[in-house]
Amino acid sequence: MELDAFTRLVREALLGVPAEFREALENIQVDVEEWPTAEELREVGMEPDERHLLLGLYHGVPLTERTSSYTALPDRITIYQRAVEAVSGSDPARIAKQVRRTVVHELAHYYGIDDERLEELGAY
């Protein structure tokens, strides 16, 4: 899939987030990259040969861990296009569904919801 088409899927996924959550987002940027870097993989405890398993990554301090003196560069969410495509295959509908799932997953981390809680909520 071309980068522009994939980026549109990410934008649509963000617009599909319920308004109360979308409107509460502050100081965050969402990027699309082809693959995670070796450093990003190390950061989450993965090996380079597992890069196809890291679909997105939240970089920042979750809202639940911030103090009143918190100031920082924008938090960042990165969605990894080639990794999403690797787990989704070539079907555009499956890719779109996985993009939505990944965007929501990373936004949950922004709001302080960890992987264990996401699993409890049935997000996996």
Secondary structure, DSSP 8 states (H G I E B T S, - for coil): --HHHHHHHHHHHHHTS-HHHHTT--SEEEEEESS--HHHHHHTT--GGGGGG--EEEES--GGG--TT---S-EEEEEEHHHHHHHHTT-HHHHHHHHHHHHHHHHHHHTT--HHHHHHTT--
